[in-house]
Structure formats: C-alpha cells, structure tokens
C-alpha cells in the first residue's frame, strides 16, 4: 500500500507550515531519513526527512502552499508496495479477442466554461483592474484557481468571443484622442513595463503578515533622543583589543543590550507583551532581547534569552553566533521565539533616524542609528568634538504612555553616556 506522509507536529504551538523547498521530484527514489522537504514555521526553516524508503508517487503540497499539521504532504510507494505492483497484467486466454489500438485524435480546444456558480467573485485587485481594462465581466468568469479563485489565465480572450468567427481578426484598438504634439501615454498597468513578478512566499510572506498584524493591532508612536556616546566609543575601543583576541568581534550592541536591560529593570512595563485575546499586558521577569538580523531571505529576530545573566563578552559571542547562523538559515524555532524587547540596528548604515515597527506582541522596539562625530558645546562653554548617536524607540501607545517611554529612553541614555555604570550595575 502507498504510504501517505502528513505534516508532523514539529513544535509546540505550531499549527501549520509553509512548504519552502522539495528535495525530491515525483518519480524519484528516496532513502529513509534522506532530506524530503523544508517547511517554514514561525520564521524557522525545518528540514523534514523521509520516514520511508521508496519512490515518490505524488507530491500533494506545492512550494509556497501552507499545510496544516496533519495535512497530506506526499505519497511514497514503499518497497513492499512496489513489489506488489511488479507482476504485469495476466495475458489474455488463447483466442480471446484483443481490443484494437485506438487511433490518435487531433487535439481539440477545451469546451467553453459553464456559467459560474453564484457567490462572491474571488479575484485580486490587480485582476479586477485587468478585467475592467479588457471589458470582461468577472461575474461570468469561472475561476480555475483554488476554491474557484480567478487567476490571470482565466481572463484570456476567447477566439470566438463577441460572435467573431474562427478566422476573424480581433478588432483594431481605438486610439485615444491626444492633443497635438503631446507624447503618447502608456497605461501604468501595461505588461511591457513589468520586468519581473516575484511570488511573495516563505520568509517574505511571514514578514509581510507579521508587519501588517503589528501595524493593524498596535498603536505606534516613536520618540527620539540624541546620545553623546564619546565615552562609550573609548571604552569599546579599549575592550575590543582583549575581546577580539578570543575570536569575538566587539560591536556596540553588547553595551546597548546591557543598557536596555538596566533601563527595563527601572521601567518594567516596557519588558512586556500584549495578550490581546485576554486583554492583558504580560510583564516578563526574564529579559529576552531580540536582535533584528538581515538574512538572505529577509529579516530575522534571533533572541538572546536571559540577557541579564550575560557579561559583555558573553553577549558579544552570542550575538555574533546567532547572526552567523541566522544568515546561514540554521537557527532553531526556540532561538527565534520568546522575545520581550527588540533592538534593530543597521550598524554603519544606521542613518540618522527611523521609526521601527513593533515586533508584535512586544510593546517596545529600539532603533539604533549611526554614530557621527560633530562639534558640540561643552558645559563650560567651549566647543569640541563628540560622538553622537540617535536612538528611536517605537512603543505601543495603547499600553505605554509617552512620558513612560521618554523616561525609559532617558535611562538608556544615561547608561550609554556613562558606560562605567554598566559594570557597577553588574556588581
């Protein structure tokens, strides 16, 4: 019997996964435990091995398709099943008549689609616009996509449309009236202007859904503060020589993480997530700091769990390790989950200012921007150089008032302007 392999339960709380890549094709042979399919759940790619050896009879879920846990992925003909099929059909008895071969017939065009069933028209805004340009009534189109959804191929004009004969040429388009000397205007939707159509799937679709959910549910507001990090630059430069001897690159992020943890202890409501279904603000005792990381397929947010227990060196090592494995697609679901506060930084490309989107359901995210050396007025009235950096914090205004967010960022600023406090805080 063929073996039907269904999407297994691949993690606590995972209800579905998106097929990212098949490592086999229909008809291929596969060994037990060989890579079969890669599935994306909660931004983590999970490579699922084949539970059986045999031949891939049918793939039921295509790349980009979401499958519920327990949903059918693939049918595999096992060795036992193939053995059963090995003998050919019995030969006809002597004298038994054989059916004459059927002569091939010329291919005929498919019959015209029957009238669509009543109900709402399932079509994207792009296809609705395209149908309007072509004068097509979508209510008379039968969709060939999943669930009767109309796809672009369904809008192809019929060769016998509008009563035209098979050999009749299509009517010539009517040129729009233009003023003398004016250049011709091409419609914005002309297919000739499209260089590529990129399917939104995999990690990019997860990011799109997550960002849309965050903007839809949270009431964003952003507060910005300028920070003089001249002393932090000096401390980091001195420490880097010793840390890098251990094979770890020391950026400013470990110091920023420590400053955030210290500020969160003073302002614990910002170390929270929103439980919207229960209408509750969940304040966390562990400080799990997410570090937004650019990966080839999109943005990831690996999490440094219990950052309050880490030293500067340990933070530097863990941040570097998470970033390297994130870019290689080797992070586990646990390493991408459980965050309570997020940092987003572009490093040297950090620019002057940004308004980060919350990593929902968290209530706060800190944008870290580029350090610039500029002249500043000193308290004694003199002018001298300083290393200045902007921090922008986005907050969920449903839960965090502006004054609370401003006080939190002022606390972060105080630790970064005098980083020696970080070591005293650790003591």
C-alpha positions, 0 to 999 in steps of 0.5 A: 500500500502507498504510504501517505506522509502528513505534516508532523507536529514539529513544535509546540504551538505550531499549527501549520507550515509553509512548504519552502523547498522539495528535495525530491521530484515525483518519480524519484527514489528516496532513502529513509531519513534522506532530506524530503522537504523544508517547511517554514514555521514561525520564521524557522526553516525545518528540514523534514526527512523521509520516514520511508524508503521508496519512490515518490508517487505524488507530491500533494503540497506545492512550494509556497502552499501552507499545510496544516499539521496533519495535512497530506504532504506526499505519497511514497510507494514503499518497497513492499508496495512496489513489489506488489505492483511488479507482476504485469497484467495476466495475458489474455486466454488463447483466442480471446479477442484483443481490443484494437489500438485506438487511433490518435485524435487531433487535439481539440480546444477545451469546451467553453466554461459553464456559467459560474456558480453564484457567490462572491467573485474571488479575484485580486485587485490587480485582476479586477483592474485587468478585467475592467481594462479588457471589458470582461465581466468577472461575474461570468468568469469561472475561476480555475484557481483554488476554491474557484479563485480567478487567476490571470489565465482565466481572463484570456480572450476567447477566439470566438468571443463577441460572435467573431468567427474562427478566422476573424481578426480581433478588432483594431484598438481605438486610439485615444484622442491626444492633443497635438504634439503631446507624447503618447501615454502608456497605461501604468498597468501595461505588461511591457513595463513589468520586468519581473513578478516575484511570488511573495512566499516563505520568509517574505510572506511571514514578514509581510503578515507579521508587519501588517498584524503589528501595524493593524493591532498596535498603536505606534508612536516613536520618540527620539533622543540624541546620545553623546556616546564619546565615552562609550566609543573609548571604552569599546575601543579599549575592550575590543583589543582583549575581546577580539583576541578570543575570536569575538568581534566587539560591536556596540550592541553588547553595551546597548543590550546591557543598557536596555536591560538596566533601563527595563529593570527601572521601567518594567512595563516596557519588558512586556507583551500584549495578550490581546485575546485576554486583554492583558499586558504580560510583564516578563521577569526574564529579559529576552532581547531580540536582535533584528538580523538581515538574512538572505531571505529577509529579516530575522529576530534571533533572541538572546534569552536571559540577557541579564545573566550575560557579561559583555563578552558573553553577549558579544559571542552570542550575538555574533553566533546567532547572526552567523547562523541566522544568515546561514538559515540554521537557527532553531524555532526556540532561538527565534521565539520568546522575545520581550524587547527588540533592538534593530540596528543597521550598524554603519548604515544606521542613518540618522533616524527611523521609526521601527515597527513593533515586533508584535506582541512586544510593546517596545522596539529600539532603533539604533542609528549611526554614530557621527562625530560633530562639534558640540558645546561643552558645559563650560562653554567651549566647543569640541568634538563628540560622538553622537548617536540617535536612538528611536524607540517605537512603543505601543501607545495603547499600553505605554504612555509617552512620558513612560517611554521618554523616561525609559529612553532617558535611562538608556541614555544615561547608561550609554553616556556613562558606560562605567555604570554598566559594570557597577550595575553588574556588581 
